[in-house]
Amino acid sequence: MTKQLIMAVVCHCIALGMVAYGAYEFYLEQLAVPELCRLFAVAVFFIGMGLDPNMFFTPLNQVMSQAEDKSPKAKLQTVVFNLGVFLLICSFLMEWLYD
């Protein structure tokens, strides 16, 4: 196993654990919807990081220079990160509206 594969598995396991915890807390412990949305947003971020585990082992300046990568995997990762940002913003708006 390579270190990239290990990091991808770790990221996806963390995301799965967060989703399972959020579902458990929502159904059994009455977790508020904004907090559940925030948990899902962070899980989506971890899924996005798991899509490109090489970024954990690449120098930061090289990662920034690859920001214009237009491969299908890079586009998918961008969509996943944008979904995470959208969910995070929605959770903050819901919390603001609920109070």
C-alpha positions as CSV (number, residue, x, y, z in Angstrom):
1,M,0.0,0.0,0.0
2,T,1.2,3.4,-0.8
3,K,1.0,6.4,1.5
4,Q,-1.4,8.1,-0.9
5,L,-3.8,5.2,-0.7
6,I,-3.5,5.1,3.1
7,M,-4.4,8.8,3.2
8,A,-7.3,8.4,0.9
9,V,-8.7,5.6,3.0
10,V,-8.1,7.6,6.2
11,C,-9.9,10.6,4.8
12,H,-12.9,8.6,3.6
13,C,-13.1,6.7,6.9
14,I,-13.2,10.0,8.8
15,A,-15.9,11.3,6.5
16,L,-17.9,8.1,6.9
17,G,-17.5,8.3,10.7
18,M,-18.7,11.9,10.8
19,V,-21.8,11.1,8.7
20,A,-22.6,8.1,10.9
21,Y,-22.1,10.2,14.1
22,G,-24.3,12.9,12.7
23,A,-27.1,10.5,11.7
24,Y,-26.9,8.9,15.2
25,E,-27.0,12.2,17.0
26,F,-29.8,13.6,14.8
27,Y,-32.1,10.6,15.2
28,L,-31.4,9.6,18.8
29,E,-30.0,12.7,20.5
30,Q,-32.0,15.4,18.7
31,L,-29.1,17.1,17.0
32,A,-30.1,20.5,15.5
33,V,-30.3,20.7,11.7
34,P,-27.6,23.4,11.3
35,E,-25.2,21.3,13.3
36,L,-26.0,18.2,11.2
37,C,-25.5,20.3,8.0
38,R,-22.1,21.4,9.4
39,L,-21.1,17.8,10.1
40,F,-22.0,16.9,6.5
41,A,-20.0,19.9,5.2
42,V,-16.9,18.8,7.0
43,A,-17.5,15.2,5.8
44,V,-17.7,16.5,2.2
45,F,-14.4,18.3,2.8
46,F,-12.7,15.1,3.9
47,I,-14.1,13.3,0.9
48,G,-12.7,16.0,-1.3
49,M,-9.3,15.6,0.4
50,G,-9.5,11.9,-0.2
51,L,-10.0,12.4,-3.9
52,D,-6.5,13.8,-4.2
53,P,-4.3,12.4,-1.4
54,N,-1.1,13.6,-3.2
55,M,-1.8,17.1,-1.9
56,F,-0.7,15.9,1.6
57,F,2.7,15.1,0.3
58,T,3.2,18.0,-2.2
59,P,4.9,21.3,-1.2
60,L,2.4,24.1,-0.8
61,N,3.8,26.3,-3.6
62,Q,3.6,23.4,-6.0
63,V,-0.1,22.7,-5.0
64,M,-0.9,26.4,-5.6
65,S,0.7,26.3,-9.1
66,Q,-1.5,23.2,-9.9
67,A,-4.7,25.2,-9.1
68,E,-5.5,25.6,-12.8
69,D,-5.5,21.8,-13.4
70,K,-8.4,21.0,-15.6
71,S,-8.4,17.2,-15.4
72,P,-11.8,15.5,-14.6
73,K,-10.6,14.5,-11.2
74,A,-9.6,18.1,-10.4
75,K,-13.0,19.3,-11.6
76,L,-14.7,16.7,-9.4
77,Q,-12.6,17.8,-6.4
78,T,-13.5,21.4,-7.0
79,V,-17.2,20.6,-7.2
80,V,-16.9,18.6,-3.9
81,F,-15.1,21.4,-2.1
82,N,-17.7,23.9,-3.4
83,L,-20.5,21.7,-2.1
84,G,-18.8,21.6,1.3
85,V,-18.5,25.4,1.3
86,F,-22.2,25.7,0.3
87,L,-23.3,23.4,3.0
88,L,-21.2,25.2,5.6
89,I,-22.7,28.6,4.5
90,C,-26.2,27.1,4.6
91,S,-25.6,25.7,8.2
92,F,-24.5,29.2,9.4
93,L,-27.5,30.8,7.8
94,M,-29.9,28.2,9.3
95,E,-28.4,28.8,12.7
96,W,-28.7,32.5,12.3
97,L,-32.4,32.1,11.2
98,Y,-33.3,29.7,14.0
99,D,-32.1,32.0,16.8
